[in-house]
Amino acid sequence: MFRKPFFLFSLLVIFSFFSILTSGCLGQESVAKVLSESPASIEHFVEEISGYNTVNVPDESSEYNRESIAEEQSKVYDACLIKLGSSGEVLFEKKYFSEHMSECTCVIQTSDGGYMMGGWGGTYNRPDMRYSFLKTDADGNREWMRMSPLYEDGIYSIVEIPGTGYSFAGYTRSMGNGSRDTLLFTTDFEGYVNPGNPGIFKKVFGEWGAESAFSHVMTTDGGYLLAGSTNSHGEGGSDGYLIKTDSSGNKEWEKTYGRRSTDRFTKIAEAADSGFVLSGYTDTEEAGGYDALDAWIVKVDSKGEMEWENIFGFGKQDVARGIVPTPDGGCAATGPSFSEEADEAHPFLLIINDAGETEFSLVIPAVDREIGNREIGNSLVRTSDGGYAITGFTMQDNDVSTGHGWVIKVSSEGQVEWKKVFDNRTAVLLWSIIETNNGELVAAGYGYRY
């Protein structure tokens, strides 16, 4: 059977990897200078961005004047934040007009009841992407935004550090050893990198190839465990990759996981015991060969030793994008499942017990078939009623510009309870979802500026 060569492009869509020009980057000598300057200068490694107010996303009945936005800005993306009640009612929709955060990939609720959003900025036609993060209050109103003064960096994961500030993980091309290196840094509660404060640091990990951290957690000893991929070493073209650091960001150990070709971790979560569960994908022989992927769920202990793995396939391509632990020691995972013909995709829900065995699995029926044939599940959260909320987006073929973000609520038995689809002025794509302390849902991503 003929297989369409859509593998590379599909992964670009799923992970939003961009090919960025290097002409805007600082050279290695300039980078070394930035890193060796006095603490007063290093404190502003993360710079404040001001002058961009939070605005509510208007509905169809609003008097909002689209004509006031220049035509060339109409397809620019801006980060968005959406809050839903437990029954799917919209509590607020916020969008943040700023070229310095055009995509939000992750969100957490902070200890003060607000939210921290992370991602990167850069306009639609400029190779100036740089990581950025934005703090809001409990109602989604912008409090402050910070960004990197360097280019070609991105954030995929945020953790709050009790009593200290925040840690961020992602990738960098502006410094390091290879074409892409793993980035881990911490800030105080105001978003500044000041090495004079305990627990504040910035670290880059990498070798000759490409490394990235797509997720990270804080460990019980105060250190960090980063999950992602590497092609600098390991068994195949790329491998699942874990890096363990101490509380100061110093590497304690690293491990690779995988086979002869493509393996990648996309998310890590602490399990009910002292170990961790990871989601990702692998192209084992069972997956079907070229262009074929299976969802990959791995359980490791606190030292990174694999306890079990579960490789699962629904269709031609299955990518586990999000994972959460369950109280019985197992886990739940979601992601997109592409059909054998590769002409459509739907989100799946996979429940695994503490022995690594599949308890049940399902491909969720069409979210809204009228707006696209590819429905990509990105993230999930276990809700306080024992069910799950899944977020993602629907697009036509591989055209992200046609995307519409959505949230689906599923019961513990896998029954769809409700779904909410947003127009692309509100959300083209939703990357991340969390449940708040009072049982509400918050999803983050980006929408069109117009």
C-alpha positions as CSV (number, residue, x, y, z in Angstrom):
1,M,0.0,0.0,0.0
2,F,1.3,3.4,-0.9
3,R,2.1,5.5,2.1
4,K,2.0,9.3,1.9
5,P,5.3,11.0,3.0
6,F,3.6,13.3,5.5
7,F,5.7,12.2,8.5
8,L,8.0,15.1,8.8
9,F,5.4,17.7,8.2
10,S,3.0,16.1,10.7
11,L,5.6,16.3,13.4
12,L,6.3,19.9,12.6
13,V,2.6,20.6,13.1
14,I,2.4,18.6,16.3
15,F,5.4,20.1,17.9
16,S,5.6,23.5,16.1
17,F,9.2,23.2,15.3
18,F,10.3,26.1,13.1
19,S,13.3,26.4,10.8
20,I,14.7,29.8,11.9
21,L,17.3,31.9,10.1
22,T,20.5,32.5,12.0
23,S,21.3,36.0,10.9
24,G,19.6,37.5,13.9
25,C,21.5,35.5,16.5
26,L,24.4,36.7,18.6
27,G,27.7,35.0,17.8
28,Q,29.4,32.7,20.2
29,E,31.7,35.4,21.4
30,S,28.7,37.7,22.2
31,V,26.9,34.8,24.0
32,A,30.0,34.1,26.1
33,K,30.2,37.8,27.1
34,V,26.5,37.8,28.2
35,L,27.1,34.8,30.4
36,S,30.3,36.1,32.0
37,E,29.2,39.6,32.9
38,S,28.5,40.8,36.4
39,P,25.4,39.7,38.3
40,A,23.8,43.1,37.7
41,S,23.9,42.4,34.0
42,I,22.9,38.8,34.2
43,E,19.9,39.7,36.2
44,H,18.4,41.2,33.0
45,F,19.1,38.0,30.9
46,V,15.3,38.0,31.1
47,E,14.0,41.4,30.1
48,E,10.7,43.1,30.9
49,I,8.3,43.8,28.1
50,S,5.7,46.5,28.9
51,G,3.1,48.4,27.0
52,Y,0.9,45.5,25.9
53,N,-2.4,45.4,27.7
54,T,-4.6,42.4,28.2
55,V,-7.8,42.5,26.2
56,N,-10.9,40.4,26.1
57,V,-11.6,38.4,23.0
58,P,-14.8,40.0,21.4
59,D,-17.7,37.8,20.3
60,E,-19.7,38.3,17.1
61,S,-22.0,40.9,18.6
62,S,-19.1,43.1,19.7
63,E,-18.4,46.5,18.1
64,Y,-14.7,45.5,17.9
65,N,-13.4,47.1,14.6
66,R,-11.4,44.6,12.6
67,E,-10.6,47.3,10.1
68,S,-8.4,49.0,12.7
69,I,-5.9,46.2,12.5
70,A,-3.6,46.5,9.5
71,E,-4.1,43.8,6.9
72,E,-0.6,42.4,7.3
73,Q,-1.3,41.9,11.0
74,S,-4.6,39.9,10.5
75,K,-2.9,36.5,10.4
76,V,-0.5,37.2,13.3
77,Y,-0.9,34.9,16.3
78,D,-1.3,36.1,19.9
79,A,-1.2,34.0,23.1
80,C,-4.6,33.2,24.6
81,L,-6.0,31.9,27.9
82,I,-9.5,30.4,28.3
83,K,-11.2,29.5,31.6
84,L,-14.1,27.1,31.6
85,G,-16.5,25.9,34.4
86,S,-16.8,22.3,35.2
87,S,-19.8,22.0,32.8
88,G,-18.0,23.7,29.9
89,E,-19.3,27.2,30.3
90,V,-16.9,30.0,29.4
91,L,-15.8,32.0,32.4
92,F,-13.3,34.2,30.5
93,E,-11.4,34.4,27.2
94,K,-8.3,36.4,27.1
95,K,-5.8,37.3,24.4
96,Y,-2.5,39.1,24.8
97,F,-1.7,41.4,21.9
98,S,2.1,41.2,21.7
99,E,4.6,40.1,19.1
100,H,6.7,38.9,22.1
101,M,4.4,36.0,22.9
102,S,2.8,34.8,19.7
103,E,2.5,31.2,20.9
104,C,1.8,29.9,24.4
105,T,2.8,26.2,24.9
106,C,2.2,25.7,28.6
107,V,0.4,27.1,31.6
108,I,0.3,26.5,35.3
109,Q,-1.7,28.0,38.2
110,T,0.5,29.9,40.6
111,S,0.4,29.9,44.4
112,D,-1.3,33.3,44.4
113,G,-4.2,32.0,42.3
114,G,-3.0,33.6,39.0
115,Y,-1.4,31.9,36.0
116,M,2.0,31.7,34.4
117,M,2.1,31.2,30.6
118,G,5.2,30.2,28.7
119,G,6.2,29.9,25.0
120,W,7.9,32.1,22.5
121,G,7.4,35.3,20.5
122,G,8.1,36.4,17.0
123,T,5.9,37.8,14.2
124,Y,4.6,35.8,11.3
125,N,7.3,36.8,8.9
126,R,10.3,37.5,11.1
127,P,13.0,35.0,12.2
128,D,13.1,36.6,15.7
129,M,11.6,33.9,17.9
130,R,12.7,34.1,21.5
131,Y,11.3,32.6,24.7
132,S,8.9,34.6,26.7
133,F,6.6,34.1,29.7
134,L,3.6,36.1,31.0
135,K,2.1,36.3,34.5
136,T,-1.6,37.0,35.0
137,D,-3.9,37.4,38.0
138,A,-6.7,35.0,38.8
139,D,-8.9,36.7,36.2
140,G,-6.4,36.3,33.4
141,N,-5.4,40.0,33.4
142,R,-1.7,40.6,32.5
143,E,0.6,41.5,35.4
144,W,3.9,41.4,33.6
145,M,5.8,39.7,30.8
146,R,9.5,38.8,30.5
147,M,11.5,37.6,27.5
148,S,15.0,36.5,26.5
149,P,17.3,39.2,24.9
150,L,18.7,36.4,22.7
151,Y,17.0,34.7,19.7
152,E,15.9,31.2,18.7
153,D,14.9,30.0,22.1
154,G,11.6,28.5,23.3
155,I,9.8,27.3,26.5
156,Y,7.8,24.1,26.7
157,S,7.4,23.6,30.4
158,I,6.9,25.6,33.7
159,V,7.2,24.6,37.4
160,E,6.7,26.8,40.4
161,I,9.5,26.5,43.0
162,P,8.1,26.9,46.5
163,G,9.6,30.0,48.2
164,T,11.9,30.8,45.2
165,G,10.1,31.5,41.9
166,Y,9.7,29.5,38.7
167,S,11.7,27.0,36.6
168,F,11.4,26.8,32.8
169,A,12.6,24.2,30.4
170,G,12.8,24.1,26.6
171,Y,15.5,24.6,24.0
172,T,18.0,27.1,22.7
173,R,19.9,27.7,19.5
174,S,21.5,30.9,20.6
175,M,24.0,29.2,22.9
176,G,25.3,25.7,23.5
177,N,27.2,23.0,21.6
178,G,24.8,21.7,18.9
179,S,22.1,22.7,16.5
180,R,19.6,22.8,19.4
181,D,20.4,22.3,23.1
182,T,18.3,21.7,26.2
183,L,17.6,24.9,28.2
184,L,16.8,25.0,32.0
185,F,16.6,28.2,33.9
186,T,15.0,29.5,37.1
187,T,13.7,33.0,38.0
188,D,12.5,34.8,41.1
189,F,8.8,35.5,41.6
190,E,9.2,38.7,39.5
191,G,10.6,36.7,36.5
192,Y,14.2,37.8,36.8
193,V,17.3,35.6,36.5
194,N,19.5,36.8,39.4
195,P,22.2,34.3,40.2
196,G,22.8,36.1,43.5
197,N,19.6,34.4,44.9
198,P,19.7,30.8,46.1
199,G,18.2,28.4,43.5
200,I,18.4,30.9,40.6
201,F,20.4,29.7,37.7
202,K,20.5,29.1,33.9
203,K,21.9,25.9,32.4
204,V,22.3,24.6,28.8
205,F,22.8,20.9,28.1
206,G,23.8,19.5,24.8
207,E,26.4,17.9,22.5
208,W,27.0,18.0,18.8
209,G,23.5,17.2,17.7
210,A,20.0,18.3,18.7
211,E,18.5,18.1,22.2
212,S,15.3,19.6,23.6
213,A,13.3,19.3,26.8
214,F,9.6,19.2,26.2
215,S,8.6,18.7,29.8
216,H,10.1,18.8,33.3
217,V,9.2,18.2,36.9
218,M,10.7,19.1,40.3
219,T,11.9,16.1,42.2
220,T,11.5,15.4,46.0
221,D,15.2,16.3,46.6
222,G,14.6,19.8,45.1
223,G,16.3,19.0,41.8
224,Y,14.7,18.7,38.3
225,L,14.0,15.9,35.9
226,L,13.8,16.9,32.2
227,A,12.3,14.8,29.5
228,G,12.8,15.2,25.7
229,S,14.9,13.9,22.9
230,T,18.5,13.7,21.7
231,N,20.2,12.6,18.5
232,S,23.7,13.2,19.8
233,H,23.9,9.7,21.4
234,G,21.8,6.7,22.0
235,E,20.5,3.8,19.9
236,G,18.9,5.5,16.8
237,G,18.2,8.6,14.9
238,S,16.7,10.1,18.0
239,D,16.1,8.8,21.4
240,G,14.0,9.5,24.5
241,Y,16.1,11.5,26.8
242,L,16.1,12.2,30.6
243,I,18.4,14.6,32.4
244,K,18.4,14.7,36.2
245,T,19.9,17.8,37.9
246,D,20.3,19.0,41.5
247,S,18.6,22.1,42.9
248,S,21.3,24.3,41.3
249,G,20.9,22.8,37.8
250,N,24.0,20.7,37.9
251,K,23.6,17.5,36.0
252,E,23.6,14.4,38.1
253,W,22.8,11.8,35.5
254,E,21.3,11.4,32.0
255,K,19.8,8.4,30.2
256,T,18.6,7.6,26.7
257,Y,15.7,5.3,25.8
258,G,14.8,3.9,22.4
259,R,15.6,1.7,19.5
260,R,17.2,2.0,16.1
261,S,15.2,5.0,14.7
262,T,12.9,7.6,16.0
263,D,11.9,7.8,19.7
264,R,10.9,10.9,21.7
265,F,9.5,11.8,25.1
266,T,6.9,14.5,25.0
267,K,5.7,14.8,28.6
268,I,6.7,13.6,32.1
269,A,4.6,13.4,35.3
270,E,5.3,12.1,38.8
271,A,3.7,8.7,39.4
272,A,1.8,7.7,42.6
273,D,5.0,6.0,43.8
274,S,8.4,7.6,43.7
275,G,8.8,7.1,40.0
276,F,7.7,8.9,36.8
277,V,5.5,8.2,33.8
278,L,6.4,9.5,30.3
279,S,4.5,9.9,27.1
280,G,6.0,9.9,23.6
281,Y,6.2,8.0,20.4
282,T,8.3,5.3,18.7
283,D,8.6,3.8,15.3
284,T,9.1,0.1,16.2
285,E,8.7,-2.6,13.6
286,E,5.3,-3.3,15.0
287,A,4.3,0.3,14.1
288,G,4.5,-0.6,10.4
289,G,7.7,0.8,9.1
290,Y,8.4,4.1,7.3
291,D,6.1,7.0,8.3
292,A,4.5,4.8,11.0
293,L,4.5,5.7,14.7
294,D,3.1,4.1,17.9
295,A,2.2,5.8,21.1
296,W,4.9,5.1,23.7
297,I,4.3,5.1,27.5
298,V,7.2,4.5,29.8
299,K,7.5,4.1,33.6
300,V,10.9,4.7,35.3
301,D,11.9,4.7,38.9
302,S,13.6,7.6,40.7
303,K,17.0,6.7,39.2
304,G,15.7,6.6,35.6
305,E,15.6,2.8,35.4
306,M,12.8,1.6,33.1
307,E,10.2,-0.5,35.0
308,W,7.9,-1.1,32.0
309,E,6.8,0.3,28.7
310,N,3.6,0.2,26.7
311,I,3.6,0.6,23.0
312,F,0.1,1.1,21.5
313,G,-1.2,1.8,18.0
314,F,-4.6,2.7,16.8
315,G,-3.8,3.8,13.2
316,K,-0.9,4.8,10.9
317,Q,0.5,7.3,13.3
318,D,-0.1,7.6,17.1
319,V,1.7,10.1,19.2
320,A,1.2,10.3,23.0
321,R,1.3,14.1,23.6
322,G,0.1,14.3,27.2
323,I,0.1,12.1,30.3
324,V,-1.2,12.3,33.9
325,P,-0.9,9.8,36.8
326,T,-3.9,8.0,38.2
327,P,-4.4,7.3,41.9
328,D,-4.0,3.5,41.4
329,G,-0.4,3.9,40.2
330,G,-1.2,3.9,36.5
331,C,-1.6,6.7,34.1
332,A,-3.8,8.2,31.3
333,A,-2.5,9.5,28.0
334,T,-3.8,11.4,25.0
335,G,-2.6,12.5,21.6
336,P,-3.6,12.3,17.9
337,S,-4.2,9.1,16.0
338,F,-3.8,9.3,12.2
339,S,-5.8,6.8,10.1
340,E,-4.1,4.3,7.8
341,E,-4.8,6.5,4.8
342,A,-3.4,9.5,6.7
343,D,-6.3,11.6,5.6
344,E,-7.8,12.2,9.0
345,A,-6.9,12.1,12.7
346,H,-8.8,12.0,16.0
347,P,-7.7,12.3,19.7
348,F,-7.4,9.1,21.7
349,L,-7.6,8.3,25.4
350,L,-5.4,5.5,26.8
351,I,-5.7,4.2,30.4
352,I,-2.9,2.1,31.7
353,N,-2.6,0.3,35.1
354,D,0.3,0.2,37.5
355,A,1.7,-2.9,35.8
356,G,1.9,-1.1,32.4
357,E,-1.1,-3.0,31.0
358,T,-3.8,-1.3,29.0
359,E,-7.1,-1.1,30.9
360,F,-9.0,0.6,28.1
361,S,-8.5,2.7,25.0
362,L,-10.7,4.6,22.7
363,V,-10.5,7.0,19.8
364,I,-12.8,9.9,20.5
365,P,-15.5,10.6,17.9
366,A,-15.2,13.7,15.7
367,V,-15.0,17.0,17.6
368,D,-16.3,19.0,14.7
369,R,-15.8,17.3,11.3
370,E,-17.1,20.4,9.4
371,I,-14.1,22.5,10.3
372,G,-11.4,20.0,9.5
373,N,-10.3,16.4,9.0
374,R,-7.4,16.3,11.4
375,E,-8.2,16.6,15.1
376,I,-5.0,16.8,17.2
377,G,-5.1,16.0,20.9
378,N,-2.3,17.9,22.7
379,S,-2.9,17.7,26.5
380,L,-5.1,16.3,29.2
381,V,-5.8,16.7,32.9
382,R,-7.5,14.3,35.4
383,T,-10.4,16.2,36.8
384,S,-11.6,16.1,40.4
385,D,-14.7,13.9,39.4
386,G,-12.3,11.2,38.2
387,G,-12.8,12.0,34.5
388,Y,-10.5,13.8,32.0
389,A,-10.4,17.0,30.1
390,I,-8.5,16.9,26.8
391,T,-7.5,19.9,24.7
392,G,-6.2,20.3,21.2
393,F,-7.2,21.7,17.8
394,T,-8.9,20.7,14.5
395,M,-7.4,21.7,11.1
396,Q,-8.0,20.9,7.5
397,D,-5.2,18.6,6.2
398,N,-1.9,20.0,7.5
399,D,-3.0,23.7,7.4
400,V,-2.7,25.0,10.9
401,S,-4.1,28.4,9.8
402,T,-7.5,26.6,9.5
403,G,-7.3,25.5,13.1
404,H,-9.9,25.8,15.8
405,G,-9.0,25.0,19.4
406,W,-11.3,22.8,21.5
407,V,-11.8,21.2,25.0
408,I,-13.5,17.8,25.5
409,K,-14.6,16.5,28.9
410,V,-14.6,12.7,29.2
411,S,-16.0,10.6,32.0
412,S,-13.9,8.0,33.9
413,E,-15.6,5.4,31.6
414,G,-14.6,7.2,28.5
415,Q,-18.0,8.8,27.6
416,V,-17.9,12.3,26.1
417,E,-19.8,14.5,28.5
418,W,-19.4,17.8,26.7
419,K,-17.1,19.6,24.1
420,K,-16.4,23.2,23.5
421,V,-15.1,24.4,20.1
422,F,-13.7,27.9,19.7
423,D,-13.4,30.1,16.6
424,N,-9.9,30.9,15.5
425,R,-10.1,34.5,16.7
426,T,-10.3,33.0,20.2
427,A,-8.0,29.9,19.7
428,V,-6.4,28.5,16.5
429,L,-4.6,25.9,18.7
430,L,-4.7,25.0,22.3
431,W,-1.6,23.4,23.7
432,S,-2.1,22.9,27.4
433,I,-4.9,22.4,30.0
434,I,-5.0,22.4,33.8
435,E,-7.6,22.1,36.5
436,T,-7.6,24.9,39.0
437,N,-7.8,24.6,42.7
438,N,-11.6,25.1,42.7
439,G,-12.3,22.5,39.9
440,E,-12.4,24.9,36.9
441,L,-10.5,24.3,33.7
442,V,-7.9,26.6,32.1
443,A,-6.5,26.1,28.6
444,A,-3.8,28.0,26.8
445,G,-2.6,28.4,23.3
446,Y,-2.9,31.0,20.6
447,G,-5.4,32.7,18.3
448,Y,-5.5,35.1,15.4
449,R,-5.1,38.8,16.2
450,Y,-8.0,39.9,14.0
